[in-house]
């Protein structure tokens, strides 16, 4: 019996690979779960109360008004 080819009958190939070559089967399952998780996981996270963190500031906040010069650090 020859091995079934993937593109001619994918479900039959997956069934054959799950019995004969489980490493290939589970690699395909994990590979297909990646793009699905991009769509499915963010709404599930928000449902359970996980919120996105605030963005990291890219600049240092500049204080308003004149700068105060520290006293007592002059060389004498």
PQR file of N, CA, C, O and H, with PARSE charges and radii, in Angstrom:
ATOM      1  N   UNK A   1       0.849  -1.181   0.000 -0.4000 1.5000
ATOM      2  CA  UNK A   1       0.000   0.000   0.000 -0.0000 2.0000
ATOM      3  C   UNK A   1       0.888   1.236   0.000  0.5500 1.7000
ATOM      4  O   UNK A   1       1.816   1.342   0.802 -0.5500 1.4000
ATOM      5  N   UNK A   2       0.609   2.145  -0.878 -0.4000 1.5000
ATOM      6  CA  UNK A   2       1.412   3.357  -0.960 -0.0000 2.0000
ATOM      7  C   UNK A   2       0.899   4.385   0.044  0.5500 1.7000
ATOM      8  O   UNK A   2      -0.255   4.354   0.472 -0.5500 1.4000
ATOM      9  H   UNK A   2      -0.145   2.059  -1.530  0.4000 1.0000
ATOM     10  N   UNK A   3       1.787   5.280   0.397 -0.4000 1.5000
ATOM     11  CA  UNK A   3       1.414   6.331   1.341 -0.0000 2.0000
ATOM     12  C   UNK A   3       0.523   7.342   0.636  0.5500 1.7000
ATOM     13  O   UNK A   3       0.815   7.731  -0.495 -0.5500 1.4000
ATOM     14  H   UNK A   3       2.725   5.305   0.049  0.4000 1.0000
ATOM     15  N   UNK A   4      -0.548   7.774   1.271 -0.4000 1.5000
ATOM     16  CA  UNK A   4      -1.406   8.780   0.637 -0.0000 2.0000
ATOM     17  C   UNK A   4      -0.694  10.133   0.557  0.5500 1.7000
ATOM     18  O   UNK A   4       0.064  10.495   1.457 -0.5500 1.4000
ATOM     19  H   UNK A   4      -0.785   7.459   2.189  0.4000 1.0000
ATOM     20  N   UNK A   5      -0.929  10.841  -0.474 -0.4000 1.5000
ATOM     21  CA  UNK A   5      -0.325  12.142  -0.670 -0.0000 2.0000
ATOM     22  C   UNK A   5      -1.195  13.220  -0.032  0.5500 1.7000
ATOM     23  O   UNK A   5      -2.420  13.105  -0.010 -0.5500 1.4000
ATOM     24  H   UNK A   5      -1.545  10.546  -1.205  0.4000 1.0000
ATOM     25  N   UNK A   6      -0.557  14.267   0.487 -0.4000 1.5000
ATOM     26  CA  UNK A   6      -1.281  15.287   1.248 -0.0000 2.0000
ATOM     27  C   UNK A   6      -2.255  16.080   0.390  0.5500 1.7000
ATOM     28  O   UNK A   6      -3.409  16.253   0.781 -0.5500 1.4000
ATOM     29  H   UNK A   6       0.438  14.361   0.469  0.4000 1.0000
ATOM     30  N   UNK A   7      -1.827  16.562  -0.760 -0.4000 1.5000
ATOM     31  CA  UNK A   7      -2.673  17.475  -1.530 -0.0000 2.0000
ATOM     32  C   UNK A   7      -3.842  16.772  -2.222  0.5500 1.7000
ATOM     33  O   UNK A   7      -4.832  17.424  -2.552 -0.5500 1.4000
ATOM     34  H   UNK A   7      -0.890  16.421  -1.078  0.4000 1.0000
ATOM     35  N   UNK A   8      -3.751  15.478  -2.446 -0.4000 1.5000
ATOM     36  CA  UNK A   8      -4.873  14.808  -3.096 -0.0000 2.0000
ATOM     37  C   UNK A   8      -6.005  14.530  -2.109  0.5500 1.7000
ATOM     38  O   UNK A   8      -7.176  14.624  -2.477 -0.5500 1.4000
ATOM     39  H   UNK A   8      -2.946  14.949  -2.177  0.4000 1.0000
ATOM     40  N   UNK A   9      -5.679  14.194  -0.876 -0.4000 1.5000
ATOM     41  CA  UNK A   9      -6.706  13.974   0.151 -0.0000 2.0000
ATOM     42  C   UNK A   9      -6.106  14.294   1.523  0.5500 1.7000
ATOM     43  O   UNK A   9      -5.549  13.410   2.174 -0.5500 1.4000
ATOM     44  H   UNK A   9      -4.728  14.118  -0.578  0.4000 1.0000
ATOM     45  N   UNK A  10      -6.216  15.549   1.966 -0.4000 1.5000
ATOM     46  CA  UNK A  10      -5.536  15.961   3.199 -0.0000 2.0000
ATOM     47  C   UNK A  10      -6.041  15.243   4.453  0.5500 1.7000
ATOM     48  O   UNK A  10      -5.236  14.901   5.319 -0.5500 1.4000
ATOM     49  H   UNK A  10      -6.668  16.267   1.437  0.4000 1.0000
ATOM     50  N   UNK A  11      -7.333  15.009   4.574 -0.4000 1.5000
ATOM     51  CA  UNK A  11      -7.845  14.348   5.778 -0.0000 2.0000
ATOM     52  C   UNK A  11      -7.377  12.895   5.855  0.5500 1.7000
ATOM     53  O   UNK A  11      -7.060  12.393   6.933 -0.5500 1.4000
ATOM     54  H   UNK A  11      -7.987  15.287   3.871  0.4000 1.0000
ATOM     55  N   UNK A  12      -7.339  12.241   4.727 -0.4000 1.5000
ATOM     56  CA  UNK A  12      -6.854  10.863   4.705 -0.0000 2.0000
ATOM     57  C   UNK A  12      -5.373  10.815   5.059  0.5500 1.7000
ATOM     58  O   UNK A  12      -4.933   9.908   5.766 -0.5500 1.4000
ATOM     59  H   UNK A  12      -7.597  12.649   3.851  0.4000 1.0000
ATOM     60  N   UNK A  13      -4.596  11.791   4.568 -0.4000 1.5000
ATOM     61  CA  UNK A  13      -3.179  11.850   4.904 -0.0000 2.0000
ATOM     62  C   UNK A  13      -2.970  12.100   6.392  0.5500 1.7000
ATOM     63  O   UNK A  13      -2.111  11.476   7.014 -0.5500 1.4000
ATOM     64  H   UNK A  13      -4.953  12.527   3.994  0.4000 1.0000
ATOM     65  N   UNK A  14      -3.763  13.023   6.972 -0.4000 1.5000
ATOM     66  CA  UNK A  14      -3.630  13.303   8.400 -0.0000 2.0000
ATOM     67  C   UNK A  14      -3.973  12.080   9.240  0.5500 1.7000
ATOM     68  O   UNK A  14      -3.328  11.825  10.257 -0.5500 1.4000
ATOM     69  H   UNK A  14      -4.462  13.531   6.467  0.4000 1.0000
ATOM     70  N   UNK A  15      -4.974  11.329   8.827 -0.4000 1.5000
ATOM     71  CA  UNK A  15      -5.321  10.110   9.555 -0.0000 2.0000
ATOM     72  C   UNK A  15      -4.185   9.097   9.461  0.5500 1.7000
ATOM     73  O   UNK A  15      -3.839   8.455  10.453 -0.5500 1.4000
ATOM     74  H   UNK A  15      -5.498  11.535   8.001  0.4000 1.0000
ATOM     75  N   UNK A  16      -3.599   8.952   8.260 -0.4000 1.5000
ATOM     76  CA  UNK A  16      -2.476   8.038   8.087 -0.0000 2.0000
ATOM     77  C   UNK A  16      -1.264   8.489   8.902  0.5500 1.7000
ATOM     78  O   UNK A  16      -0.605   7.674   9.547 -0.5500 1.4000
ATOM     79  H   UNK A  16      -3.880   9.474   7.454  0.4000 1.0000
ATOM     80  N   UNK A  17      -0.974   9.804   8.870 -0.4000 1.5000
ATOM     81  CA  UNK A  17       0.191  10.328   9.588 -0.0000 2.0000
ATOM     82  C   UNK A  17       0.009  10.225  11.095  0.5500 1.7000
ATOM     83  O   UNK A  17       0.991  10.044  11.816 -0.5500 1.4000
ATOM     84  H   UNK A  17      -1.510  10.466   8.347  0.4000 1.0000
ATOM     85  N   UNK A  18      -1.225  10.337  11.593 -0.4000 1.5000
ATOM     86  CA  UNK A  18      -1.435  10.236  13.032 -0.0000 2.0000
ATOM     87  C   UNK A  18      -1.112   8.839  13.548  0.5500 1.7000
ATOM     88  O   UNK A  18      -0.719   8.686  14.705 -0.5500 1.4000
ATOM     89  H   UNK A  18      -2.022  10.485  11.008  0.4000 1.0000
ATOM     90  N   UNK A  19      -1.270   7.816  12.709 -0.4000 1.5000
ATOM     91  CA  UNK A  19      -0.954   6.440  13.119 -0.0000 2.0000
ATOM     92  C   UNK A  19       0.483   6.055  12.799  0.5500 1.7000
ATOM     93  O   UNK A  19       1.166   5.444  13.621 -0.5500 1.4000
ATOM     94  H   UNK A  19      -1.589   7.940  11.769  0.4000 1.0000
ATOM     95  N   UNK A  20       0.938   6.411  11.607 -0.4000 1.5000
ATOM     96  CA  UNK A  20       2.237   5.934  11.143 -0.0000 2.0000
ATOM     97  C   UNK A  20       3.393   6.864  11.498  0.5500 1.7000
ATOM     98  O   UNK A  20       4.486   6.397  11.816 -0.5500 1.4000
ATOM     99  H   UNK A  20       0.383   6.907  10.939  0.4000 1.0000
ATOM    100  N   UNK A  21       3.164   8.164  11.447 -0.4000 1.5000
ATOM    101  CA  UNK A  21       4.223   9.143  11.715 -0.0000 2.0000
ATOM    102  C   UNK A  21       3.664  10.233  12.620  0.5500 1.7000
ATOM    103  O   UNK A  21       3.336  11.319  12.144 -0.5500 1.4000
ATOM    104  H   UNK A  21       2.276   8.543  11.188  0.4000 1.0000
ATOM    105  N   UNK A  22       3.550   9.960  13.924 -0.4000 1.5000
ATOM    106  CA  UNK A  22       2.920  10.932  14.824 -0.0000 2.0000
ATOM    107  C   UNK A  22       3.702  12.241  14.947  0.5500 1.7000
ATOM    108  O   UNK A  22       3.099  13.279  15.222 -0.5500 1.4000
ATOM    109  H   UNK A  22       3.817   9.078  14.311  0.4000 1.0000
ATOM    110  N   UNK A  23       5.020  12.226  14.753 -0.4000 1.5000
ATOM    111  CA  UNK A  23       5.774  13.478  14.836 -0.0000 2.0000
ATOM    112  C   UNK A  23       5.344  14.446  13.740  0.5500 1.7000
ATOM    113  O   UNK A  23       5.210  15.645  13.988 -0.5500 1.4000
ATOM    114  H   UNK A  23       5.510  11.384  14.530  0.4000 1.0000
ATOM    115  N   UNK A  24       5.128  13.939  12.543 -0.4000 1.5000
ATOM    116  CA  UNK A  24       4.668  14.790  11.438 -0.0000 2.0000
ATOM    117  C   UNK A  24       3.261  15.302  11.735  0.5500 1.7000
ATOM    118  O   UNK A  24       2.963  16.473  11.502 -0.5500 1.4000
ATOM    119  H   UNK A  24       5.237  12.965  12.342  0.4000 1.0000
ATOM    120  N   UNK A  25       2.405  14.437  12.241 -0.4000 1.5000
ATOM    121  CA  UNK A  25       1.024  14.831  12.536 -0.0000 2.0000
ATOM    122  C   UNK A  25       0.976  15.951  13.573  0.5500 1.7000
ATOM    123  O   UNK A  25       0.295  16.957  13.374 -0.5500 1.4000
ATOM    124  H   UNK A  25       2.647  13.485  12.430  0.4000 1.0000
ATOM    125  N   UNK A  26       1.705  15.774  14.688 -0.4000 1.5000
ATOM    126  CA  UNK A  26       1.657  16.796  15.736 -0.0000 2.0000
ATOM    127  C   UNK A  26       2.375  18.076  15.309  0.5500 1.7000
ATOM    128  O   UNK A  26       2.014  19.159  15.772 -0.5500 1.4000
ATOM    129  H   UNK A  26       2.258  14.957  14.849  0.4000 1.0000
ATOM    130  N   UNK A  27       3.373  17.980  14.448 -0.4000 1.5000
ATOM    131  CA  UNK A  27       4.002  19.181  13.906 -0.0000 2.0000
ATOM    132  C   UNK A  27       3.006  19.970  13.060  0.5500 1.7000
ATOM    133  O   UNK A  27       2.989  21.200  13.104 -0.5500 1.4000
ATOM    134  H   UNK A  27       3.667  17.101  14.072  0.4000 1.0000
ATOM    135  N   UNK A  28       2.185  19.271  12.298 -0.4000 1.5000
ATOM    136  CA  UNK A  28       1.166  19.956  11.493 -0.0000 2.0000
ATOM    137  C   UNK A  28       0.086  20.563  12.374  0.5500 1.7000
ATOM    138  O   UNK A  28      -0.401  21.657  12.090 -0.5500 1.4000
ATOM    139  H   UNK A  28       2.199  18.272  12.263  0.4000 1.0000
ATOM    140  N   UNK A  29      -0.294  19.864  13.441 -0.4000 1.5000
ATOM    141  CA  UNK A  29      -1.311  20.400  14.360 -0.0000 2.0000
ATOM    142  C   UNK A  29      -0.790  21.666  15.038  0.5500 1.7000
ATOM    143  O   UNK A  29      -1.502  22.668  15.105 -0.5500 1.4000
ATOM    144  H   UNK A  29       0.102  18.975  13.671  0.4000 1.0000
ATOM    145  N   UNK A  30       0.445  21.632  15.541 -0.4000 1.5000
ATOM    146  CA  UNK A  30       1.008  22.824  16.179 -0.0000 2.0000
ATOM    147  C   UNK A  30       1.205  23.955  15.179  0.5500 1.7000
ATOM    148  O   UNK A  30       0.978  25.118  15.512 -0.5500 1.4000
ATOM    149  H   UNK A  30       1.024  20.819  15.486  0.4000 1.0000
ATOM    150  N   UNK A  31       1.620  23.636  13.968 -0.4000 1.5000
ATOM    151  CA  UNK A  31       1.801  24.660  12.949 -0.0000 2.0000
ATOM    152  C   UNK A  31       0.499  25.344  12.563  0.5500 1.7000
ATOM    153  O   UNK A  31       0.483  26.547  12.301 -0.5500 1.4000
ATOM    154  H   UNK A  31       1.804  22.691  13.697  0.4000 1.0000
ATOM    155  N   UNK A  32      -0.589  24.588  12.526 -0.4000 1.5000
ATOM    156  CA  UNK A  32      -1.893  25.180  12.195 -0.0000 2.0000
ATOM    157  C   UNK A  32      -2.502  25.943  13.363  0.5500 1.7000
ATOM    158  O   UNK A  32      -3.339  26.822  13.158 -0.5500 1.4000
ATOM    159  H   UNK A  32      -0.576  23.611  12.738  0.4000 1.0000
ATOM    160  N   UNK A  33      -2.096  25.619  14.580 -0.4000 1.5000
ATOM    161  CA  UNK A  33      -2.683  26.293  15.741 -0.0000 2.0000
ATOM    162  C   UNK A  33      -2.127  27.704  15.924  0.5500 1.7000
ATOM    163  O   UNK A  33      -2.755  28.517  16.602 -0.5500 1.4000
ATOM    164  H   UNK A  33      -1.416  24.905  14.747  0.4000 1.0000
ATOM    165  N   UNK A  34      -0.969  28.019  15.340 -0.4000 1.5000
ATOM    166  CA  UNK A  34      -0.385  29.349  15.486 -0.0000 2.0000
ATOM    167  C   UNK A  34      -1.240  30.461  14.903  0.5500 1.7000
ATOM    168  O   UNK A  34      -1.591  31.390  15.630 -0.5500 1.4000
ATOM    169  H   UNK A  34      -0.459  27.358  14.789  0.4000 1.0000
ATOM    170  N   UNK A  35      -1.594  30.409  13.618 -0.4000 1.5000
ATOM    171  CA  UNK A  35      -2.435  31.470  13.053 -0.0000 2.0000
ATOM    172  C   UNK A  35      -3.827  31.532  13.690  0.5500 1.7000
ATOM    173  O   UNK A  35      -4.418  32.606  13.800 -0.5500 1.4000
ATOM    174  H   UNK A  35      -1.310  29.654  13.027  0.4000 1.0000
ATOM    175  N   UNK A  36      -4.341  30.381  14.104 -0.4000 1.5000
ATOM    176  CA  UNK A  36      -5.652  30.381  14.755 -0.0000 2.0000
ATOM    177  C   UNK A  36      -5.581  31.100  16.096  0.5500 1.7000
ATOM    178  O   UNK A  36      -6.512  31.814  16.468 -0.5500 1.4000
ATOM    179  H   UNK A  36      -3.861  29.508  14.015  0.4000 1.0000
ATOM    180  N   UNK A  37      -4.479  30.918  16.825 -0.4000 1.5000
ATOM    181  CA  UNK A  37      -4.356  31.550  18.136 -0.0000 2.0000
ATOM    182  C   UNK A  37      -4.220  33.070  18.025  0.5500 1.7000
ATOM    183  O   UNK A  37      -4.592  33.783  18.957 -0.5500 1.4000
ATOM    184  H   UNK A  37      -3.722  30.338  16.522  0.4000 1.0000
ATOM    185  N   UNK A  38      -3.696  33.582  16.905 -0.4000 1.5000
ATOM    186  CA  UNK A  38      -3.619  35.031  16.729 -0.0000 2.0000
ATOM    187  C   UNK A  38      -4.997  35.676  16.726  0.5500 1.7000
ATOM    188  O   UNK A  38      -5.158  36.813  17.170 -0.5500 1.4000
ATOM    189  H   UNK A  38      -3.394  33.003  16.148  0.4000 1.0000
ATOM    190  N   UNK A  39      -5.977  34.961  16.231 -0.4000 1.5000
ATOM    191  CA  UNK A  39      -7.336  35.494  16.154 -0.0000 2.0000
ATOM    192  C   UNK A  39      -8.124  35.183  17.418  0.5500 1.7000
ATOM    193  O   UNK A  39      -8.925  36.005  17.863 -0.5500 1.4000
ATOM    194  H   UNK A  39      -5.847  34.037  15.870  0.4000 1.0000
ATOM    195  N   UNK A  40      -7.909  34.006  18.005 -0.4000 1.5000
ATOM    196  CA  UNK A  40      -8.769  33.543  19.088 -0.0000 2.0000
ATOM    197  C   UNK A  40      -8.309  33.985  20.477  0.5500 1.7000
ATOM    198  O   UNK A  40      -9.157  34.205  21.343 -0.5500 1.4000
ATOM    199  H   UNK A  40      -7.258  33.338  17.643  0.4000 1.0000
ATOM    200  N   UNK A  41      -7.020  34.124  20.726 -0.4000 1.5000
ATOM    201  CA  UNK A  41      -6.554  34.373  22.087 -0.0000 2.0000
ATOM    202  C   UNK A  41      -6.817  35.773  22.634  0.5500 1.7000
ATOM    203  O   UNK A  41      -7.171  35.865  23.810 -0.5500 1.4000
ATOM    204  H   UNK A  41      -6.332  33.945  20.023  0.4000 1.0000
ATOM    205  N   UNK A  42      -6.677  36.868  21.893 -0.4000 1.5000
ATOM    206  CA  UNK A  42      -6.926  38.181  22.496 -0.0000 2.0000
ATOM    207  C   UNK A  42      -8.335  38.351  23.076  0.5500 1.7000
ATOM    208  O   UNK A  42      -8.447  38.883  24.181 -0.5500 1.4000
ATOM    209  H   UNK A  42      -6.390  36.793  20.938  0.4000 1.0000
ATOM    210  N   UNK A  43      -9.416  37.937  22.406 -0.4000 1.5000
ATOM    211  CA  UNK A  43     -10.727  38.070  23.049 -0.0000 2.0000
ATOM    212  C   UNK A  43     -10.868  37.183  24.290  0.5500 1.7000
ATOM    213  O   UNK A  43     -11.533  37.571  25.251 -0.5500 1.4000
ATOM    214  H   UNK A  43      -9.326  37.505  21.508  0.4000 1.0000
ATOM    215  N   UNK A  44     -10.258  36.012  24.279 -0.4000 1.5000
ATOM    216  CA  UNK A  44     -10.331  35.128  25.448 -0.0000 2.0000
ATOM    217  C   UNK A  44      -9.589  35.754  26.623  0.5500 1.7000
ATOM    218  O   UNK A  44     -10.065  35.689  27.756 -0.5500 1.4000
ATOM    219  H   UNK A  44      -9.718  35.697  23.498  0.4000 1.0000
ATOM    220  N   UNK A  45      -8.421  36.364  26.365 -0.4000 1.5000
ATOM    221  CA  UNK A  45      -7.671  37.037  27.440 -0.0000 2.0000
ATOM    222  C   UNK A  45      -8.496  38.162  28.040  0.5500 1.7000
ATOM    223  O   UNK A  45      -8.577  38.278  29.263 -0.5500 1.4000
ATOM    224  H   UNK A  45      -8.035  36.417  25.444  0.4000 1.0000
ATOM    225  N   UNK A  46      -9.112  38.992  27.208 -0.4000 1.5000
ATOM    226  CA  UNK A  46      -9.903  40.114  27.721 -0.0000 2.0000
ATOM    227  C   UNK A  46     -11.128  39.627  28.482  0.5500 1.7000
ATOM    228  O   UNK A  46     -11.557  40.280  29.433 -0.5500 1.4000
ATOM    229  H   UNK A  46      -9.047  38.898  26.214  0.4000 1.0000
ATOM    230  N   UNK A  47     -11.698  38.499  28.086 -0.4000 1.5000
ATOM    231  CA  UNK A  47     -12.846  37.937  28.796 -0.0000 2.0000
ATOM    232  C   UNK A  47     -12.479  37.566  30.221  0.5500 1.7000
ATOM    233  O   UNK A  47     -13.285  37.737  31.135 -0.5500 1.4000
ATOM    234  H   UNK A  47     -11.350  37.968  27.313  0.4000 1.0000
ATOM    235  N   UNK A  48     -11.265  37.058  30.417 -0.4000 1.5000
ATOM    236  CA  UNK A  48     -10.827  36.652  31.747 -0.0000 2.0000
ATOM    237  C   UNK A  48     -10.193  37.793  32.537  0.5500 1.7000
ATOM    238  O   UNK A  48      -9.693  37.561  33.637 -0.5500 1.4000
ATOM    239  H   UNK A  48     -10.610  36.919  29.674  0.4000 1.0000
ATOM    240  N   UNK A  49     -10.199  39.018  32.011 -0.4000 1.5000
ATOM    241  CA  UNK A  49      -9.766  40.187  32.766 -0.0000 2.0000
ATOM    242  C   UNK A  49      -8.330  40.613  32.546  0.5500 1.7000
ATOM    243  O   UNK A  49      -7.866  41.522  33.233 -0.5500 1.4000
ATOM    244  H   UNK A  49     -10.605  39.206  31.116  0.4000 1.0000
ATOM    245  N   UNK A  50      -7.615  40.013  31.639 -0.4000 1.5000
ATOM    246  CA  UNK A  50      -6.239  40.417  31.360 -0.0000 2.0000
ATOM    247  C   UNK A  50      -6.278  41.625  30.436  0.5500 1.7000
ATOM    248  O   UNK A  50      -6.851  41.562  29.348 -0.5500 1.4000
ATOM    249  H   UNK A  50      -7.992  39.274  31.081  0.4000 1.0000
ATOM    250  N   UNK A  51      -5.670  42.719  30.867 -0.4000 1.5000
ATOM    251  CA  UNK A  51      -5.688  43.939  30.063 -0.0000 2.0000
ATOM    252  C   UNK A  51      -4.306  44.170  29.466  0.5500 1.7000
ATOM    253  O   UNK A  51      -3.302  43.696  29.999 -0.5500 1.4000
ATOM    254  H   UNK A  51      -5.205  42.770  31.751  0.4000 1.0000
ATOM    255  N   UNK A  52      -4.264  44.897  28.365 -0.4000 1.5000
ATOM    256  CA  UNK A  52      -2.998  45.236  27.740 -0.0000 2.0000
ATOM    257  C   UNK A  52      -2.288  46.289  28.595  0.5500 1.7000
ATOM    258  O   UNK A  52      -2.938  47.213  29.083 -0.5500 1.4000
ATOM    259  H   UNK A  52      -5.079  45.282  27.932  0.4000 1.0000
ATOM    260  N   UNK A  53      -0.977  46.173  28.785 -0.4000 1.5000
ATOM    261  CA  UNK A  53      -0.253  47.162  29.595 -0.0000 2.0000
ATOM    262  C   UNK A  53      -0.164  48.501  28.879  0.5500 1.7000
ATOM    263  O   UNK A  53      -0.321  48.587  27.662 -0.5500 1.4000
ATOM    264  H   UNK A  53      -0.449  45.422  28.388  0.4000 1.0000
ATOM    265  N   UNK A  54       0.096  49.559  29.675 -0.4000 1.5000
ATOM    266  CA  UNK A  54       0.270  50.877  29.078 -0.0000 2.0000
ATOM    267  C   UNK A  54       1.559  50.884  28.266  0.5500 1.7000
ATOM    268  O   UNK A  54       2.519  50.200  28.621 -0.5500 1.4000
ATOM    269  H   UNK A  54       0.223  49.489  30.664  0.4000 1.0000
ATOM    270  N   UNK A  55       1.587  51.651  27.181 -0.4000 1.5000
ATOM    271  CA  UNK A  55       2.811  51.671  26.380 -0.0000 2.0000
ATOM    272  C   UNK A  55       3.969  52.296  27.156  0.5500 1.7000
ATOM    273  O   UNK A  55       3.770  53.183  27.986 -0.5500 1.4000
ATOM    274  H   UNK A  55       0.808  52.206  26.893  0.4000 1.0000
ATOM    275  N   UNK A  56       5.166  51.824  26.875 -0.4000 1.5000
ATOM    276  CA  UNK A  56       6.370  52.350  27.525 -0.0000 2.0000
ATOM    277  C   UNK A  56       6.638  53.746  26.971  0.5500 1.7000
ATOM    278  O   UNK A  56       6.621  53.933  25.755 -0.5500 1.4000
ATOM    279  H   UNK A  56       5.328  51.104  26.201  0.4000 1.0000
ATOM    280  N   UNK A  57       6.890  54.748  27.854 -0.4000 1.5000
ATOM    281  CA  UNK A  57       7.171  56.094  27.340 -0.0000 2.0000
ATOM    282  C   UNK A  57       8.488  56.121  26.574  0.5500 1.7000
ATOM    283  O   UNK A  57       9.476  55.516  26.988 -0.5500 1.4000
ATOM    284  H   UNK A  57       6.904  54.595  28.842  0.4000 1.0000
ATOM    285  N   UNK A  58       8.484  56.826  25.461 -0.4000 1.5000
ATOM    286  CA  UNK A  58       9.663  56.896  24.618 -0.0000 2.0000
ATOM    287  C   UNK A  58      10.521  58.120  24.915  0.5500 1.7000
ATOM    288  O   UNK A  58      11.652  58.198  24.434 -0.5500 1.4000
ATOM    289  H   UNK A  58       7.681  57.318  25.124  0.4000 1.0000
ATOM    290  N   UNK A  59      10.013  59.089  25.700 -0.4000 1.5000
ATOM    291  CA  UNK A  59      10.774  60.282  26.051 -0.0000 2.0000
ATOM    292  C   UNK A  59      10.675  60.505  27.551  0.5500 1.7000
ATOM    293  O   UNK A  59       9.748  60.023  28.202 -0.5500 1.4000
ATOM    294  H   UNK A  59       9.095  59.026  26.091  0.4000 1.0000
ATOM    295  N   UNK A  60      11.626  61.233  28.086 -0.4000 1.5000
ATOM    296  CA  UNK A  60      11.608  61.586  29.499 -0.0000 2.0000
ATOM    297  C   UNK A  60      10.675  62.786  29.662  0.5500 1.7000
ATOM    298  O   UNK A  60      10.750  63.721  28.865 -0.5500 1.4000
ATOM    299  H   UNK A  60      12.379  61.625  27.557  0.4000 1.0000
ATOM    300  N   UNK A  61       9.798  62.790  30.670 -0.4000 1.5000
ATOM    301  CA  UNK A  61       8.885  63.939  30.816 -0.0000 2.0000
ATOM    302  C   UNK A  61       9.655  65.195  31.225  0.5500 1.7000
ATOM    303  O   UNK A  61      10.456  65.171  32.159 -0.5500 1.4000
ATOM    304  H   UNK A  61       9.737  62.030  31.318  0.4000 1.0000
ATOM    305  N   UNK A  62       9.398  66.288  30.511 -0.4000 1.5000
ATOM    306  CA  UNK A  62      10.067  67.560  30.783 -0.0000 2.0000
ATOM    307  C   UNK A  62       9.200  68.340  31.777  0.5500 1.7000
ATOM    308  O   UNK A  62       8.023  68.581  31.512 -0.5500 1.4000
ATOM    309  H   UNK A  62       8.748  66.307  29.752  0.4000 1.0000
ATOM    310  N   UNK A  63       9.781  68.739  32.933 -0.4000 1.5000
ATOM    311  CA  UNK A  63       8.979  69.475  33.919 -0.0000 2.0000
ATOM    312  C   UNK A  63       8.631  70.874  33.413  0.5500 1.7000
ATOM    313  O   UNK A  63       9.377  71.479  32.644 -0.5500 1.4000
ATOM    314  H   UNK A  63      10.738  68.543  33.149  0.4000 1.0000
ATOM    315  N   UNK A  64       7.498  71.362  33.859 -0.4000 1.5000
ATOM    316  CA  UNK A  64       7.038  72.694  33.472 -0.0000 2.0000
ATOM    317  C   UNK A  64       7.674  73.739  34.394  0.5500 1.7000
ATOM    318  O   UNK A  64       7.953  73.450  35.558 -0.5500 1.4000
ATOM    319  H   UNK A  64       6.892  70.870  34.484  0.4000 1.0000
ATOM    320  N   UNK A  65       7.905  74.954  33.877 -0.4000 1.5000
ATOM    321  CA  UNK A  65       8.444  76.052  34.676 -0.0000 2.0000
ATOM    322  C   UNK A  65       9.962  76.051  34.696  0.5500 1.7000
ATOM    323  O   UNK A  65      10.612  75.228  34.051 -0.5500 1.4000
ATOM    324  H   UNK A  65       7.678  75.188  32.931  0.4000 1.0000
ATOM    325  N   UNK A  66      10.522  77.012  35.468 -0.4000 1.5000
ATOM    326  CA  UNK A  66      11.982  77.110  35.506 -0.0000 2.0000
ATOM    327  C   UNK A  66      12.602  75.959  36.311  0.5500 1.7000
ATOM    328  O   UNK A  66      11.980  75.421  37.227 -0.5500 1.4000
ATOM    329  H   UNK A  66       9.995  77.680  35.992  0.4000 1.0000
ATOM    330  N   UNK A  67      13.824  75.599  35.953 -0.4000 1.5000
ATOM    331  CA  UNK A  67      14.526  74.537  36.663 -0.0000 2.0000
ATOM    332  C   UNK A  67      15.113  75.091  37.955  0.5500 1.7000
ATOM    333  O   UNK A  67      15.634  76.206  37.992 -0.5500 1.4000
ATOM    334  H   UNK A  67      14.329  76.037  35.209  0.4000 1.0000
ATOM    335  N   UNK A  68      15.021  74.297  39.002 -0.4000 1.5000
ATOM    336  CA  UNK A  68      15.629  74.717  40.260 -0.0000 2.0000
ATOM    337  C   UNK A  68      17.044  74.158  40.326  0.5500 1.7000
ATOM    338  O   UNK A  68      17.261  72.973  40.072 -0.5500 1.4000
ATOM    339  H   UNK A  68      14.598  73.391  38.972  0.4000 1.0000
ATOM    340  N   UNK A  69      18.018  75.021  40.671 -0.4000 1.5000
ATOM    341  CA  UNK A  69      19.411  74.611  40.748 -0.0000 2.0000
ATOM    342  C   UNK A  69      19.666  74.111  42.159  0.5500 1.7000
ATOM    343  O   UNK A  69      19.379  74.820  43.124 -0.5500 1.4000
ATOM    344  H   UNK A  69      17.843  75.983  40.877  0.4000 1.0000
ATOM    345  N   UNK A  70      20.204  72.895  42.300 -0.4000 1.5000
ATOM    346  CA  UNK A  70      20.466  72.374  43.651 -0.0000 2.0000
ATOM    347  C   UNK A  70      21.534  73.210  44.371  0.5500 1.7000
ATOM    348  O   UNK A  70      22.479  73.681  43.739 -0.5500 1.4000
ATOM    349  H   UNK A  70      20.437  72.319  41.517  0.4000 1.0000
ATOM    350  N   UNK A  71      21.388  73.394  45.674 -0.4000 1.5000
ATOM    351  CA  UNK A  71      22.296  74.182  46.485 -0.0000 2.0000
ATOM    352  C   UNK A  71      23.140  73.262  47.350  0.5500 1.7000
ATOM    353  O   UNK A  71      22.675  72.192  47.744 -0.5500 1.4000
ATOM    354  H   UNK A  71      20.620  73.011  46.187  0.4000 1.0000
ATOM    355  N   UNK A  72      24.378  73.656  47.656 -0.4000 1.5000
ATOM    356  CA  UNK A  72      25.214  72.928  48.578 -0.0000 2.0000
ATOM    357  C   UNK A  72      26.131  71.920  47.940  0.5500 1.7000
ATOM    358  O   UNK A  72      26.767  71.152  48.661 -0.5500 1.4000
ATOM    359  H   UNK A  72      24.756  74.525  47.337  0.4000 1.0000
ATOM    360  N   UNK A  73      26.234  71.879  46.636 -0.4000 1.5000
ATOM    361  CA  UNK A  73      27.126  70.929  45.989 -0.0000 2.0000
ATOM    362  C   UNK A  73      28.297  71.612  45.282  0.5500 1.7000
ATOM    363  O   UNK A  73      28.989  70.975  44.489 -0.5500 1.4000
ATOM    364  H   UNK A  73      25.718  72.503  46.051  0.4000 1.0000
ATOM    365  N   UNK A  74      28.524  72.871  45.552 -0.4000 1.5000
ATOM    366  CA  UNK A  74      29.607  73.602  44.880 -0.0000 2.0000
ATOM    367  C   UNK A  74      30.951  73.216  45.481  0.5500 1.7000
ATOM    368  O   UNK A  74      31.037  72.953  46.680 -0.5500 1.4000
ATOM    369  H   UNK A  74      27.961  73.389  46.196  0.4000 1.0000
ATOM    370  N   UNK A  75      32.011  73.177  44.657 -0.4000 1.5000
ATOM    371  CA  UNK A  75      33.366  72.926  45.154 -0.0000 2.0000
ATOM    372  C   UNK A  75      33.883  74.194  45.803  0.5500 1.7000
ATOM    373  O   UNK A  75      33.668  75.282  45.270 -0.5500 1.4000
ATOM    374  H   UNK A  75      31.941  73.391  43.682  0.4000 1.0000
ATOM    375  N   UNK A  76      34.567  74.087  46.951 -0.4000 1.5000
ATOM    376  CA  UNK A  76      35.066  75.282  47.615 -0.0000 2.0000
ATOM    377  C   UNK A  76      36.538  75.209  47.860  0.5500 1.7000
ATOM    378  O   UNK A  76      37.119  76.142  48.414 -0.5500 1.4000
ATOM    379  H   UNK A  76      34.741  73.203  47.384  0.4000 1.0000
TER
END
